[in-house]
């Protein structure tokens, strides 16, 4: 592609409204422009990267026989009412009326639509398992769209849905998708972790989120420094039996669990993990009491809660306190013998901390921030049951499909790649997703020898099968170098003063190493270097 | 792909709600399902065809350096207000409000969005010409969605937009796109005509519509039986000098042209062409008077209009009447000498008819029905002027961009291909867009020899690089043959009773010819036949 007429509006300055690196660099490198809050145009350079990511996703999914289809973006409201999500989704679901006043949603996800299709199309266990995917624009009206492609209102997703007759079949596909995701994210050049995540309210079961590690990530991951273990911090179990001394200091934490007020006992310095506690206490809602609620329930202030004032309430202690024979109540300083407290039960209530033993028994917990780029999810039968989607089994009995769903944020993945692959001068693309393989520069396009050699190389390098961006602009060499670093193609080939000898400079963007090479050896050298870079 | 678990829900019966062949066949062949009026799911078989059409479009556009990007579907209303189309588009434009109450449109076309991007991104004649395209889901709230993919509310389009500094540059790109469209529609197997079309109200100039010939088409095309000439019937000029006798019978037609009532004189049996007449009379609106308006203006009934009653009104005659020395007024039977009428001017006012001489002087006009599958359009400066999008020319002066736009209905093209390629048994895919190249059938999957040979062929045929659909279902041979004809892959390979000898049957879907072949010669034969079919 000739850069002279390539739509590549690079910017010198960092845009003031972009807070994170990927957003800044995509604007500066002429990859995208904003059309409205959280709504972007992907310019040709970005489109090329997106296409390469999509091709890798397609390749890995087709390799395990996932079938591509395209579901519509306009969803009749009736479908979402069948599962109750028309009301549950709130403002994030973009709604509209057609000319006849009928209600539609703009699809943020497609469980309802695919379930309605399969409900009518399959019918027999003989056609199972089925696994289908699509790559498509999705819509979600985020309250605060931000960070460029990391949290937009219109974005590109790969979503897949699988249908099964047995739990084993669902698990097979779930595992196969998990492994495909590992291959996909590895191939696009990401450092990531598959973390145990919250299956939420929709009756789902197992779920892993794939997180690209990055400081700007909105999620905190707890991971083992020696094993594969990783979990969303809210899902990380804490090993029992961590009492560090025989008389630990503890805090009394009054909470409302569904409609009952109970007292939680946590070690001093420990933080309540509400997500885990919901599961452990088997309740639907859990909230710590505010000052007024404490006053009403205990006729005293939070800071004055004591063994005496909480008498009569159910008392549940964090499991790390199990085995301690006495405690010091943190806010009152009272020493309490264990027998004075009637602890009803012990449970895993607290947030894991850095330095804790890993729950899998291997290594120590570290924290990292992550960007969610994918998720695999066993949905179970929530959608098939609420929508009446069933198949006939071998005995002719109707059963609801067991379902899985599997998402990858394509546009977000592109942003995550940039978050992980940049330096002070710009983007540093991994070869597999680079918009072009090579950046060919004429340093002085008025010099005939340079122009002529550049034209010749442009032709021959393309013929060798590489994608070449050819900077044929009548700009100064300094401008071209700066843009080349900003755009960050893996290999730069500069045609300069030694053109007359047939010598050009080859520079590797990621390492900064450069050397002069005769054009007779250029193709071999590029081949070798791209190979090396791909193997990193 | 193994058909046993391929999502391919074929239907035996013709769905009652489908009126045209392509709609019926896409439902019956398990290619699509309706989600709402004019809103469809493309099942895997259709998705494969769409991908092949898209690949051909991409290839031909990239060959002439059109750059791919992706514009958003959510358009802030402000952009559409800049051109006045927010009001003009009426109910066809799907509108919605975001959570903050801001107005958005769902893009049916992207002139406003791309112009806003280029307005900020380019700025200099040095970066021109620019030509960008995208392939994307579009939305249009049709009053009467019908005929399946031929008139839907959510559909796939390729749209391209070009920007230029000179009329010559625009014309170069316009011609290049025209030729690319010819190649694209030829390659996907369509019989089509490029027809002269109406540039409408948006200040555009030249425009051609690409029409796939089909009886179900909503447009009538007038074309020459010997030359390339073709035009939308409303745009077809009529050759002057067609007076067939010296005393032709004529009709008096009172019309309101803008605010003036004038009398048009047309040959008997000729029909007024309002679109052409608007241009010829250089007015903005034109309508024939109704009975009441005639009564008010002429104090008589339509049938009683005579030379006397219309006295004083401007009289414009169809050019075919030029040269006649006398007329017979059709409704009164009065004979009128030409000198008695003060005809102000002659113009091309009437609809062309079958049998007329072609306007290009070559051959005779025939009519055909067509499906609009593409359009090339010189937009001129309507969008750039109304949105203030300008570049600096060589003298540093600001000029509005000259623009072109170029559309292809991708999903509609798929339907048009089926309209042209089917028989009483189902679809007959052209090789270039067939969802698979080969259909491999095991006629009796319980027979071990057949099953074994089929599995072996499935592997080797795929290794040869062909897309193979493998009917491994435990169905009767008759069911498999029926489905194979319905789905319509170019070549069917049936493994039946002669499996033990290593002999299979090869059948060509389009010609019906079949022959037995030994598996040692199978690949060569398939190669030859696909080659022959591709050259048709």
Contacts between the chains, C-beta under 8 A, distances in Angstrom:
chain1	res1	chain2	res2	distance
A	1	B	65	7.7
A	1	B	67	7.6
A	2	B	65	7.9
A	4	B	126	7.3
A	4	B	127	7.2
A	5	B	65	7.6
A	5	B	127	6.1
A	5	B	128	7.2
A	5	B	129	6.9
A	5	B	130	6.2
A	6	B	67	6.7
A	7	B	67	5.7
A	7	B	69	7.0
A	7	B	121	6.6
A	7	B	122	7.9
A	7	B	130	6.1
A	7	B	132	6.2
A	9	B	120	7.7
A	9	B	121	4.1
A	9	B	122	7.4
A	30	B	121	7.9
A	33	B	117	5.6
A	33	B	120	7.1
A	33	B	121	7.2
A	35	B	71	7.8
A	35	B	72	5.2
A	35	B	74	7.5
A	35	B	75	7.3
A	35	B	76	6.7
A	35	B	79	7.9
A	35	B	113	6.3
A	35	B	116	7.4
A	35	B	117	7.9
A	36	B	72	7.7
A	36	B	74	6.5
A	36	B	76	4.5
A	36	B	102	7.7
A	36	B	104	7.3
A	39	B	72	4.8
A	39	B	74	5.0
A	39	B	76	7.8
A	40	B	72	6.5
A	41	B	69	6.7
A	41	B	70	7.0
A	41	B	71	5.2
A	41	B	72	6.2
A	41	B	113	7.1
A	41	B	117	5.5
A	42	B	69	6.0
A	42	B	70	4.3
A	43	B	69	5.4
A	43	B	117	7.8
A	43	B	121	7.9
A	44	B	67	4.3
A	44	B	68	6.2
A	44	B	69	5.1
A	44	B	132	7.1
A	46	B	69	7.8
A	46	B	70	8.0
A	47	B	68	5.1
A	47	B	69	5.1
A	47	B	70	5.6
A	48	B	68	7.8
A	50	B	70	7.4
A	51	B	68	7.8
A	65	B	1	7.7
A	65	B	2	7.9
A	65	B	5	7.6
A	67	B	1	7.6
A	67	B	6	6.6
A	67	B	7	5.7
A	67	B	44	4.3
A	68	B	44	6.2
A	68	B	47	5.1
A	68	B	48	7.8
A	68	B	51	7.7
A	69	B	7	7.0
A	69	B	41	6.7
A	69	B	42	6.0
A	69	B	43	5.4
A	69	B	44	5.1
A	69	B	46	7.9
A	69	B	47	5.1
A	70	B	41	7.0
A	70	B	42	4.3
A	70	B	47	5.6
A	70	B	50	7.4
A	71	B	35	7.8
A	71	B	41	5.2
A	72	B	35	5.2
A	72	B	36	7.7
A	72	B	39	4.8
A	72	B	40	6.5
A	72	B	41	6.2
A	72	B	154	5.3
A	73	B	73	7.5
A	73	B	137	5.9
A	73	B	139	7.7
A	73	B	154	6.3
A	74	B	35	7.6
A	74	B	36	6.5
A	74	B	39	5.0
A	74	B	139	7.1
A	74	B	153	7.0
A	74	B	154	5.3
A	75	B	35	7.3
A	76	B	35	6.7
A	76	B	36	4.5
A	76	B	39	7.8
A	79	B	35	8.0
A	91	B	99	4.3
A	94	B	96	6.2
A	94	B	98	7.2
A	95	B	96	7.1
A	96	B	94	6.2
A	96	B	95	7.0
A	96	B	96	3.9
A	96	B	106	7.6
A	98	B	94	7.2
A	98	B	141	5.5
A	98	B	153	7.6
A	99	B	91	4.3
A	99	B	141	4.9
A	99	B	143	7.1
A	102	B	36	7.7
A	104	B	36	7.3
A	106	B	96	7.6
A	106	B	106	7.7
A	113	B	35	6.3
A	113	B	41	7.1
A	116	B	35	7.4
A	117	B	33	5.7
A	117	B	35	7.9
A	117	B	41	5.5
A	117	B	43	7.8
A	120	B	9	7.7
A	120	B	33	7.0
A	121	B	7	6.6
A	121	B	9	4.1
A	121	B	30	7.9
A	121	B	33	7.1
A	121	B	43	7.9
A	122	B	7	7.9
A	122	B	9	7.4
A	126	B	4	7.2
A	126	B	474	7.8
A	127	B	4	7.2
A	127	B	5	6.1
A	128	B	5	7.2
A	129	B	5	6.9
A	130	B	5	6.2
A	130	B	7	6.1
A	132	B	7	6.2
A	132	B	44	7.1
A	136	B	137	7.8
A	137	B	73	6.0
A	137	B	136	7.9
A	137	B	137	6.9
A	139	B	73	7.7
A	139	B	74	7.1
A	141	B	98	5.5
A	141	B	99	4.9
A	143	B	99	7.1
A	153	B	74	7.0
A	153	B	98	7.6
A	154	B	72	5.3
A	154	B	73	6.3
A	154	B	74	5.2
A	474	B	126	7.8
